[in-house]
Structures are given as structure tokens and as C-alpha cells.
């Protein structure tokens, strides 16, 4: 009866806490004489702590924000206000499982401090010497409950907020679902199985998680001195550079004369290749910046990318095309098998390629290029006003609002501006067209598409953030052949090849549309090794604030 009476008292206190009354820190100690009294007193202490969270702007005793106060209140209300993780001074066996997950949260790209690691370790240490302290049991209970709910949600949805391209229909677990998870985990006595069930099952996610483990095994305990920001070909700088490369396992000086600089240059090239920098063997500005990043910086970058995978739905289509902007790469996947891979050129930082979801519907051979007005006003109109023959040099024609081609010599160009421009500039088809031979269309609000290019030498660049926003595809012909391969019409592949050979302007509408995802992943496991890509748009820096 005392237990039930205490439960009703706690329900009342929980209701009060919802009003958000601010109060001082909860009691840090309350010793009971008889351990059999612990459950009742711990329950009262739990209610006091929930009241504190409600009146402290959602911050818990360790100043770490609670996941969601309403979820905590709902869980304890369903449990009649009683503690979840202990029973009259006896620790529930699931505590050890959850503490292990928290201590190793960084293996999943999650920061352990987010789950009250320091406060929980401190409370457990104190309980070894003060097992009759109801305040300590209550503190640990609320922290564990919050940590469990937070981790279950973070593993499934990620830490960063839902963005404009997140494909999940759901964006959070309800209070009821989280409470059910907690009850299920405690009944099993092991939180691990339930937490693992919340993780994505995508190959890219699983591979990246394995890559984090491998990287931590290789570099986790290492730390190195930073190099001067300016490259200087001096004996002192070369010694510093050699020490840094040895620390990372890229350079071995065994048997190498100090006067022989070629092995050091080769070590720099090896490092540059690993981090997708042009391998010239010179420790320039970007190479030095990359060398100066500590293992923890790279692991944080990988963690951010695990979070991006958590924004995907639970399953992907059987066939899809994925463009990874920082990797400058396109992949076509079918039934978890890579059918096609190609280098791509993406938007420059000032004219970014947008992240998006869409469906590819058709491709056009020998397309016209309608020049976006942003390019017309920023780049072309000033040149045309200087010399109208600029249009002929760029293979451009002028089209009025009725679709008629206009003689540029009849236009008073000096009177035109961003405020008044009743024309469209169109680049004519052919090998000189900026779109190249083929354009792949998919619906999107940004007017971007995939296409060939008339400047194919740029595909050899290591940094290929060069376009106005569209994605230029090196293997455009292989992509076209993939798109027509399942067409039921006989001879369609031969027809496409004929159109290409005879330079006919044709449109092919796909028999089966191809989902397309343009994404921003700066880390992945590739060929058994971690690969990191330059944060070309600065998106990692935006994401990292949620992990600190």
C-alpha cells in the first residue's frame, strides 16, 4: 500500500513538473536506514529530478539537455513513478549493457558525452560506497532513461535535425514507442539487441561504420604535432614533414640516406592519394591543412556522414543512381550491385549542385542549351555589350518569347539589363555545345540535370567542383546504354547508336524511370580503406555543431 501511495504522489509531482517550475539542484544525497525503503524514496527523488528538468529549460543535472521531457514523464508515469534501473539497491543487469553502449558510442558515430557518460560513471562510482543513497539511485535512473531514449532515436534518425531531403516519413519516436522500447529492453535484460535494430541496414552505412572501427584501430591512440602553414623546402621543414608522415604510417626512413629526398616526396604523394589531393609530392597549403588534422577530426567527419545515412529511408529502390558531390562520383546500383561508376563534375562552391531526390525520365541527344539567366546577366551580357560577335564565338543564338530566332545585330544590347531582357540565349547543338552530346533529365526545382560536356579534359582534375550547378558525367554513353538495356522494343540500343553516329537530335523516354539521389558524403569505406573527401561546400562544418 505504501508503494501505491507513493506512486500516486509521484504522478502528482510529475504533473506539477510539466508546468516548468524552476528550482535549485535536486538533493544530491538522501541516505535511508533500511534498503527496503529505497524504492519508495528513490521514486520521490525521481519525481524531484523530473521537476528540475522541467524548470531548468530541459537541462539535466549534468547540464546536458534531456532528450524530451514529455518522454521521460510518460515513461515514469507508465511505471507508477518507480525506478527502471534498480530495485531496492540492486542494479538491473541491463545497466551494464547500456553503460557499455554509452562508453563505446563513438563506434556508432555518436558522442558519448551526449548520453551523460561522465555523470553516470561518477554516480556508479559513488554507489559502490553508498548503496543506501536514494538520491544517487534516482540520479542514475533518470540519466540512464534519458540516455537510452536519446540513443535509440539517434541511431535511427540521426542527431542533426530532419532536412529538406530527408526521405523518412517519420521523424521521431513517440513517447509511447520510446517507453515500449525501454520496457522491452529491460525485460530482455540487454539493451544491445534493441538498439541495434534502430540502425540503418544500408551497405554504405554498414561499411562506413566498419571503416570507423578500422580507422580507430589504426590511428585512434595517435597524436601528432602540426606543421607550419607555409611550405618551405628547408632541412628543418623536411624533418618535421617526415616525422608527421611516419606518425601516420605513410613513411619509413629505414635505410634511407638523409640526403635522398625522393622517398619523402613519394610518401607525400601516397598521403595525397589517400586524401584525394592531386599527388604532386609537394606539401602545399591544402596538403599541410590535411596533415594537420588530428585523428579525432577525421573520426568526427566520419560520424557526420553516418548521420547523413540515417536520413535515408529504411530501404532503397532496387535500382537507383547516386551522385556523391564531394567524391565527384556517380554510381548506378541495382540489387546492391554496382552496375556503373563514373567521374563527375559538380557545381563550384558559388554555384552549388543541390542535394535532391528525383526520378530520371529521359535523355536528349544533341540537345540545345538554354542558358540560365543567372549566367546570362553575370557572365554573358557584359561580354555581348563589348562585342556582339561573342555570340557567334560561343555558338549562341537569340530567341524571342515566340520562339523565333532573332538576328543579334538588330538588338540594341546597351538597353538590355537584368530588369529588361525579353530574350532567351540558346547554345546550338553539336560537339561545341556546353552540354556535349547528351543531356539526362529529371524533375527538380533547381533546373539542373546530368549531361556530357565539351570540355572533357576537366575530368582528370582532382578537384572537380567546377560547373554552374549541373552534373557533368564522364561515362555518359554507358549511362545511356544502361537506361535503354531493359527496353522491350527490339533494336533500341542500335537505334541510339545510330542517332549518335548521325548526330540526330532525338529524345529517348525511359521505359522504366530511374530514381536519382544527389547527396553529400565526405567519408566512406572504399576498397577496404577509409576515404575522406574535401568539404567543398562547408556542409560538414554546419553539421558538426550538433556533435560537439
Secondary structure, DSSP 8 states (H G I E B T S, - for coil): -HHHHHHHHHHHHHHHHTT--------S--B-SSGGGHHHHHHHHHHHHHHHHHHTTTB-TTS-B-S-HHHHHHHHHHTTT--SSEETTEE-THHHHHHHHHHTGGGGT--GGGGTHHHHHHHHHHHTT-TTBHHHHHHHHHHHHHHHHHHHHHHHH-SS---TT---S--S--HHHHHHHHHHHHHHT-SHHHHHHTS---HHHHHHHHHHHHHHHHHTT-------SS---SHHHHHHHHHHHHHTTS---TT--TT--HHHHHHHHHHHHHTT----S---HHHHHHHT--HHHHHHHHHHHHHHHTTS-SS--SEEEEEETTTTEEEEEETTEEEEEEEEEEE-TTS----EEEEEEEEEES--EE--HHHIIIIIHHHHHH-TTHHHHTTEEEEETTS-EE-GGGS-GGG--SS---EEEEE-SSTTSTTTTEEEEE--TT---EE--S-GGGGG-S--EEESSSEEETTHHHHHHHHHTT-SSTTHHHHHHHHHHTT---EEEEEEEEEEEEE---EEEETTEEEE---TTSHHHHHHTTT-
